[in-house]
Amino acid sequence: MSFLGFSQSGTLKGVILDDANNPIPNVNIKAQDKGTVTNENGFFILKIPADQEVTVVFSHLTFESITATFNLKNGEEYEFHPIMKESVEQISTVVISSKQRKEVEGIITLEPETVRLIPGANAGVENLLKTLPGVSSNNELSTQYSVRGGNYDENLVYVNGIEIYRPFLIRSGQQEGLSFVNTDLVQNVDFSAGGFQAKYGDKLASVLDITYRKPYAFGVSADLSLLGGSLAVDAISKDSKLSGIIGIRYRNNSLLVNAQETETNYDPTFADVQTQINYNFSHKFSLSFLGNASLNKYNYEPKTRQTNFGTLENPLALLVFYEGQEKDQYQTLFGAIKATYLLNDNVTLNLTTATYHTTEEEHFDILAQYRLGEVNTNIGDEDLGEVEYSEGIGGQLNHGRNDLDALITNIEHNGKYTMDDNDFEWSLKYTNEDIRDRLVEWEVIDSAGFSINPPNIDAFNDQPYTPYEGPLAAYQNVRAKNHTTIQRIQGYLQWSKRTSLGDNDVWFNAGVRAHNWTVSGDGIDKTSQIVFSPRAQFAIKPDWDKDMLFRIGGGIYYQPPFYRELRDYSGTVNPDVKAQKSFQVVVGNDYSFKMWNRPFKLTTEAYYKKLTDVNPYTLENVRIRYAATNNAKAYAYGLDLRLNGEFVPGTESWFSFGYLKTEENINDRGYIARPTDQRLKFAALFQDYVPSLPKMKMYLNLVYNTGLPGGSPSYADPYVYQNRLPDYKRADIGLQYVIVDLNETYNGWRKPFKYLSVGFEIFNIFNAQNSITNTWVRDVYSKRQYAIPNYLTPRVFNVRTTMKF
């Protein structure tokens, strides 16, 4: 920041905000022939001549200029905090606004306040993403999601430009605990469902780009509910050089899990601490630190379960009595330091180093003894709903001792150079992944007291009719111990340009990524591979009466294998696995219009993906296991629609529709549906308030997805078993009464609060029975196997309060 000196002067200082009360960096401030700019916190300080009227102009490309006149006395300090409105003026034939720059890139921007308020069993950024077209999830207990036919491992997540990793061993949504993204700290949420630029990493599906806010004043916020709570504190030094924010979260899923059919002793502890600290050495050089410490403990002791299924004519029930327990622990530590240097007005240089360490334990011994029988359906009978006659009995013993220790470190340089209407961006990044893994799992099944052999051996156990004299074998048995190291060097170079074509505004982007990785480890032959990924985007805004924007993007996308993709079903690491390759093209249109004299926008995108060197996988709940081969090819295509706008004045709502078809061909056996082939998706996010009581607000979250292929036994051949799970239907609603509003001043007991609200939420208001997997039970007499659905959460009530100081 530059400072102006005069022999007789006064000091003008303050913080410049936008309409959403977010600080605006890089605002140009001019007084006569001198000037300064705001720092990253929107703060400025400027000395102006004393005892005379001085006109000061505040200007920014994205916002409307502000002009103000001051007459300060010698030595006087005056605080001025203007609010700048978003500009819609045409500059150099291109309409400049922050949202429009994202639109031409095919990026959806979500409001942080909406992210924080919308109800959901796992409220937050991912909860809101599931209402967007092309984004699917059939498990409200999980923060994981699939995008346009990709799986959970194909999504990039960035916080402040730093790539974020998820735990490896998670197999069930209720084990996940907390998402990395702390919504209390969020300032910007950008999301791309495909066709993204070269500056984003090497994944096949999507990009979620999160920016945490930088404080400009002291503040405290808290959120409390029956599912846990969070606390966030903002602070800044008097000279605005040092600022920081810290967030603490605690979550307990007992409210949700105890509402399920399985009676359990359930003792979860999900907690984390995140902080971002910024220090500005000058207006040119700054440092920032992003840190996270997370501890997730999952203790699970099932007791009994009864699941009713079948038909009205032949109702059946599964009764299970459990012994044993499961104890899991996922502990992660993450730290990143980022240095930013503004070489001049046109060049920005960054250097980032980050370390991610996770230690994960998954230990369980659970014995399940079951009865499969007919249900009493006599109305008025005191035993109504009880199992009267058992068709099959049996037992199942599951054992696991899985441990994983992963240390991932990286260092990256990236920069940006702006010249006229051209932007050049580049990066070079080195990553080292050191992973130690022990996998021990086995399962024993018996029916009517006789052990069942695994389905992959020829010795079929025909007891009790024929004595079996062969050796007993576990139904499933996986044992492996791996120490694997992966070293990566990757980089990109891209160019963007805004210009005009006749009377039309156009935007170009072209770039290429390169990625080299080397796999080594104990008992592993060292291998090295490299791929190049060219990508491009083009957008045009025709000079029409109707506000239309057309864009097309795509290129060659690779996904070099991470450790989990190198490990096959038996736990063996295959270092020769290639990067999965995808040719993608996305064509989109944005149509902005007025309806009911309020703004609306219809976004339409059609996409096509051709995938080669595909690494097939199985999906059970949220656990993915790969074949660790490249013996398949696949495709995906679809259409996404989203209509958003002010259906209710002053609020933003949207309705989404998506159609998807994705199939794969494994070993040239023909095309079958992929595990993420979710054909139709409808979703809505609706916000409203009571007209006679505007402080009473309502939030409605609706999702409908057609069923996924799945629920098959783990050993099943997908070409033989192509059934689908039932459709996923869910509606969550929240009612909130605002006691203290940000825009009003109060006295009495409400004076300390800047904001205060209380309300309640109803999850799954229609009590839909959604299932994510099946439990397979064998009837020894009929030799039939029954698929008993594992239902997700029923209707649950929650109470919530939010406050800011």
C-alpha angles and dihedrals in degrees: 000000000000122000126209123219128205129171089238112025148150128213124241117191141157149117123280116215137183127229091279092053092252117141116250117220125204097029109161113231118191130185113179106310096338133073152159140203134235118256126233090283093054090251123142139175124192134174115217132182113279129234096021138082110266123187114217121194121203111197138171132168093237099043139053114264121252123210122194134169123221134187110190130178122237109285093006119142117209127186117216121179110182124185114221122209124218112267124233095178119126114247121183089348091299123104106230123207132133094244095047092055088058093045094059088053092052092246124145115216118207124200112244092221090056089050091054098046107041111103123237141139086253101028118194141069096326091049089058094044089061089066091059122094115261093024116105139179130163096192123072090190091063131073091203121106141179124226126207096333098321124121130239093273093058097071125095119216122191130182113192089344093306120120115241125212129210128220114275107214099051109130102163132045093230089061094059102080110177132016114232091240111088105206092201089067099043123118104163132023117191124176133185121187096198147323091062128166129276091251089073118078135263107285130121105225125033150342127227109190115190127186121195117217126252113226121243097178140016114276144154128206131180137185122194131182141146088271094058138277148258137213128196128186126193121196137172134182123245093254091046091233095113121046134158146172129202129191128193122191136184126184134183118186095192091109090061102035096046088057091062126094096259113084108220149165097237122182112173126170116188114172139150143171123213130182139179119196124186130190124185111204088181138335087278105044129046140160129210133187126202117190137174134181117185132180119184118180119183117188114177128178112174119203112175141346136190121188121182117207141141125078137308090257095045110025114183134185137200116216116192129185115195137205127182133032147245124234118187131172129187116185122177134179121191132178133169134177120199125190119197124193124184101208090185139322091294105039129064121180127193134187119189132181122183139176128198122189125180130178114188132184126187112180124165143155111179126168114197120192112190143191121200112198153139120284127231106245100175108129110231095019113131089225093054109149094016123125108253104173127030117218094181141006131192150134140243128197119195122190129183138171105172121164129174133181117185128178116186121182129175143170123201139182119198134165147174132220122192122198119172104308094339125100121194119192130181142170142185119194136180121197132184119194117191112184129179115187137178118187120187118162132150137165130199122195130187132177122203089351096306123112117242117222121223115270094238096070126076096227099095114196107228097177137175090030098047123028112244115219101172125103118284116246133190113257089232126009127177123171126168141145119196139177108188132175124195122187120193135190114186138162145161142206123197140170130206129186137184117204143129135264107202105308092338127098114230137183129198132195128178131166148146134221128203124199127184122181135179124199121202139149147123109337092355125123107231112249133180131195137174134199136185123213119196116192136176142180134194129187132181131189107199120217092247133139088241116070102243132161123188125191141171128191141165146106140159114325125190132190110202107207121266119207095274091055091053094055117084130207092278093051095253117141116231108196092188095070108129128221113271109245129213133182107205136185125180124187117191144176132195117199115188117193145150122255123175083000090294130110121264135169132200114202119193126184131177119190142183129192128188112194128196133175086033118184105216118222143179123233121210115172097314098327116110123200120185131211087222091223134102096225100128143067128202147175138208132192135166152137128252126195129183128178114190134169146101102317083160114034113261096013133089121227134163144194122211135197128183136181119193137174121180127167137170136207113214117196090343092291092133136269120303132168115282118234089258097049097132104165105193133026131181123179139163137190111195128181124189143156136207107263093215090043107033093176089066105085132185130205122191124189117190128181131174121176127173114238125285124230105258148075089113124138111275092246096048121123106240090217089061098039114049101148120136134229117244119276116278114238124175140158126184124186133190131191118197131183115203110218096173120028124205092231098053137071122228139188132206122030092346094058096090091056125085089185135005131171137164129193148130136250133211115205118204092004093187092049093233115187104232122177130197102185141004131240109221117218125183125218105213094202101052094028087229127139119218124208108219111190120235101221125214126221121321125210111319132180123217134183120213140181129186127194142173129196 
